[in-house]
């Protein structure tokens, strides 16, 4: 990824304030970026092995944040950065592994500590010295809770550094060389378990980096439109529309930028939510007057899935058919030179290696190329945004709340919420049950408190009694989780009355279901979706 990608958004003499986050493999590096952007400053994450002095100078950040990581800085093959980074005159903020790396590179030392057990979980630190970083946040003698997660510890700090805070297990919980604007912490301020962590990161941006913190979604929208127009010119663009948040925002943004040059293709594979196809067609043709091709391919997909139970095989069949149908329709749009995708920043990050062995965390379906037969270039206007930022952009574009606030929905649709073979009958039953469940959640005002809620139709039939008659019908599982980013999730704590009422409604209103269970599994150990 071009590290200075967003610079082309800005014209004239105006320069975007940016923070560079160097990733050393922490599982929560994305949270650092979220905290920075929540403070009104644009930032990008780059793997440590993709960064050098030239790329940093090209990016021209106001400051640098060094992330945590799972390795030990004293190991031979542990992640490193060039020593020259500390000679650029930029403010630097090291977090956990970032602190240890900063100390090692500048003359301090790090060792394995705590007899190999480490220091993990909520810990109390005490402020020992005032500094500009803490201005209006903490004073000498204050105590605050932070989240520790480290097996190594700094045993000596570089010349010019001072101790700003300590904990029982970390004598260098916070250290700084204020003259050079180097600050580092042994804990993780980016996680919610550090109550004032967000404020600490914001203080680094404002007090140390002197950022004005004025990056807004309105500014992003204006400049995204300018970028699209510059890239596309007078050429035609096609966009795959699913009805989800990401593709809907891309479509409306492109429509505002290039109007009739855009054609959207909506592939209906027969496994969508209740009345979803009708809602998509209504909004994008009647409300936005966007050129829309609606391919009704339900029979093609369902016939291809007959007899298939393995979840990965189902995904592959649906994915291949989707591409085949999409490519066929795209070729009918004469002269189209660009394909628009709803690629998000987490997709990009997760598809980039941060290790010397070039191991990729996850290959995302939106990242990594197109069928060669299309012969099109990509337009990815959301490539720099997180999911919550996409929702903000949707609101900025005037998308109805029912679209931008809707829960995530998987590309294969109901196919991965029906373990076992997929049939039209099962899809119809599940669609009705899912709709009853979601209407109940909305009725009780809980929809926006939940990250994702849905029903699953199990490949199990049980005996029941309805109207004094014996039934032998399907079991329906309902699921609801809370989450910040989908990487981990907790079960939503519905009350007994809600679950009882919802169960009765599903059984009474959906023919084919006679038993309802509630999935009480968090992530981990389970995943959010069932397949």
Buried (B, 14 or more C-beta within 10 A) or exposed (E): BEBBBBBEBBEEEEEBBBBBBBBBBBBBBBBBBBBBBBBBBBBBBBBBBBBEEEBBEEBBBBBBBBBBBBBBBEEEEBBBBEEEBBEEEBBBBBBBBBBBBBBBBBEBBBEEBBEEEBBEEEBEBBBBBEBEBBEEBBEEEEEBBBBBBBBBBBBEBBEEBBBBBBBEBBBBBBBBBBEBBBBBBBBBBBBEBBEBBBBBBBBBBBBBBEBEBEBEBEBBBEBBBBBBEEBBEEBBBBBBBBBBBBBBBBBBBBBBBBEEBBBBBBBBBBBBBBEBBEBBBEBBBEEBEBBBBBBEBBEBBBEBBEEBEEBEEBBEBBEEBBBBBBBEBBEEBEEBBBBBBBBBBBBBBBBBBBBEEEEBBEEBBBBEEBEEEBEBEBBBBBBBBBBEBBBBBBBBBEBBEEBBBBBBBBBBBBBBBBBBEBEEEBBBBBBBBBBBBBBBBEEBEBBEEBBBBBBBBBEEBEEBEEEEEEBEBBBBBBBBBBBBBBBBBEBBEBEEEBBEBBBEBBBEEBEBBBBBBBBEBBBEEBEBBBB
